Amino acid sequence: MTKYSDPFVEAFHDFLNGEIHEELAIYINNEFSENMPVKYFFRNLDEMPQLEQIALKECKGRILDIGAGAGCHSLILQNKGLDVTALDIKKGFVDIMKQRGIKKIIHSDIFNFKKGKFDTLLILMNGIGFTVNFSGLERFLNQAKDMLNPDGQILLDSSDLLYLYEEEDGSYKIPLTGDYYGKVIYQVEYKNRKGEPFDWIFIDYSTLEYYAENVGYNCELLFANDFHYLAKLTIV
């Protein structure tokens, strides 16, 4: 019987204990999506996609890595000598990051975080999905204004899930009823044990730009690859 209730946390602990070839099964809207190697969450800079390498180069000043997970981005920034703080809501992830040698770690829900000002808020690996819906996105963007120093920035990536609705003729068939097409239910399986499903959102760039500008940000597209993009938000 595992001592970890979260399959993500169990998988990460197993990886650090030498089980380096295990995989996570990802389900979206109750359908299998892909197998993801656990080692992907422990990659070094050379193993990261171009988008993430660009984001890490753009980081400046005092950095808050939101939803740091296993800490791969924080560790790279720390090793470069930058002032980075890793934040995650999961205590299990905090323990893993401590084990990996990350010096500044905060265990908190970002919506309850009230400490300090930063020059960069870093949110990678579709991490902005924690906002769950557009109301949550607006709430976070408004809160972030109080977290940023003058000339501060938010660096985030997300994906446009429009490709899931592409027809054979190249057109797109998006349901006209129901929620925004980027809203999904996520579930993770590890060693034949599924975790609790949770809500997530993938935000296309035009929609992000609309909501960012609506609450007082300039939104700049730094990189795009197929349906995945990196954006920089700065307060107007």
N, C-alpha and C positions, 0 to 999 in steps of 0.2 A: 504494500500500500504506500503510495507516494505521500510525502509530507507536504507537498506543494499543491494548493488548490487551483493554481493558474498554470495551464500547460506551457505558456510562454516562459514563465519563471522556472518551471521544471526543466524545460529544454535548455535554457541558458545555463542553469546549474550543471546539468549533465555535460554540456559542452566543456565547461571549465574543468570538469572532472575526467576529461579524456574521451567522451563520446562525441567525436568530432564529425561523424558521418550521418547523424540523424537528420530527419526532415520534419517540417511542420506541414500539415495539410490545411490549406486555406479554403474556406467556404464563403461564398457571397450569395446572399438571399437564398440560403438553404441548398445551394448547388455547389458542387466541387469546382474550385477555380484553378488551383495550382498547388504543387508541392514546392516548398521553399526550404533550401538547406539552412540549418540553424547557423552554420558558419557564416552565412551572409550578414548576420547581425554583428559579427566580430571582424569584419574585413578591415584591412589597412587602407591607406590613402591610394596606393596604386591599384587596389582592387575595386575602388569606388567608381561609379559611372561619372561621366564628364560633368553632369549637372551638379553632383555633390562636390566635386573638386572645385568647381567654380564658386559654389556657395561658401566653401571653407576659405577660399582666397579672399572673398568679399567681407569676411568677418573682421570687425575692428573693435578696438577699445575693450570695454567690459562686456562680456558675452554671456547670455543666458541660453543654454541649450534646453529647449522645452520638449518634454517627452523623450528624454535622452536614452531610455531603454537600456541596452547593454553598454552604452557609453562610447561607441566607436568614434563619433564625431568629437565629443568632448576630449577624448584621449589624444586625438591628433592635434587639436588646438592647444591642449595643455603641453604636449611635447614640443610644440613650436614656441613655447614661452608666453602664450597669450593668457589673459585673465578670463578664464571660463568657469562658469558654474553650471553644473548639470542638475536639471530638475525632472523628477518623475513622480507620478502619483502612486506607483506600485512599490511597496516596501521591499519586495523581492528584488526588483531592479536596483534599488538603492544599495542593497547588500552586495549585489554583483559588481556594481561600479566601485564600491569600496575595495572589494577583492582585487579589482583590476588596477587599483592605484590612483583613481581619480580623486583629487584633493578636495575640491569644493562640490558638495552634493547637497541638494535640498529635497526632502520628501514632502511633497505638497501637491494638491490640486492647484493648477494655475489660477483658477478663479478665486481661490482663497489666498493667493500669494500677494503680499503687500510690502515686501521688503526690498528696498534699494532701487536704484536707477541703472539702466544699462544702455550701452551704445548699439548693441546688436541683440535682437531676439531671433534665435535660430530655430526653425521648425522644419525638419526634413523628414523624408520617407512618408510623405502624405500625412504628416502629423497634424496639420490643421484640421483634419477630419474629426478631431476630438470635440470640435464645436457642434457637431451633430446636425445642425440646421442653420438657416440664415439668421435667425434670431440669435443663436449662440455665436455666430461669426461676428455680428455687429457688437454683441456684448464684449467679446474678446478684443476686437479692434479698438473699441472705446477705452477699455481697461488698459490696453497697451500704451495708449498715449501718456498715461501717468507713470508708466514703467520706463519710458525712453528718455534719455538725455537729449538736449538740443542737438539736432543733426543726427539723431539715432535712426535706426533702420530695423525693419522686419524682413528677414529672408525666409521664404517658404516655398515649398513645391507642392504641386497637386497634379491631378490628372483629369482629363475630360473623358468620361465614360461613354461618349457618343458612339465610339466604335462598337460597343456592345449591341447597338441597334442598327448596324449597317445591313442593308439588304444586298442580295446578289447583284442588283443592277447599280449599286453604288449609292442609292438613296438611303435615307435613315427613317426608321419607323419608331417614333417615340410615343409612348402612351400619353394621351391627352388628359387622362384623369390620374389622380394620385399625386404622390410627392414628386419633387424634382428628381430627374433621372439619375443624378449623382448620389442620392441618398441610398445607402445599402445597410444590410444587416450582415455583420461579420461574425465568423466563428472559426476558431482555431482548434485543430486536432493534433495531439502528440501521443505517440505510442498507443493508438486506438482509443484515446480518451479525449472527448470533446470538452472544451471550455464553454462557459456561458456565452450565448450570442450577445453582441452589443451593436449599437447604432454607430454609423460612421458616415462621413460625407466626403465625396470627391467633387471639387469645385472647378468648373471650366474657367479659363483665364478671363473671358469677357464678364462673367458673373462676378468673379473676384474683383475685377477692376471696378465694376459698378458699385459694389458694396463698399469697397475701400474708399473710393472717391466720395461716396455719399456721407461718410463719417469723417472726411477731412484728410485723406491721404492722397499722395501721388503714387500711382502704381506703375512700375516699370518692368517690362518683360526682359529678363536677363538671358534666358536660354529656353529653347523649345525643341523637343524631339518627339515626333509623332504626336501623341496625345498627352505627353508629360511636359511640364514646364517649371521654370524657376522664376520667381518674382521678387522684386524688392519694393517695399512700401516705406515711404517717408512722409512725415507729417507736413502738410502744406503750411 
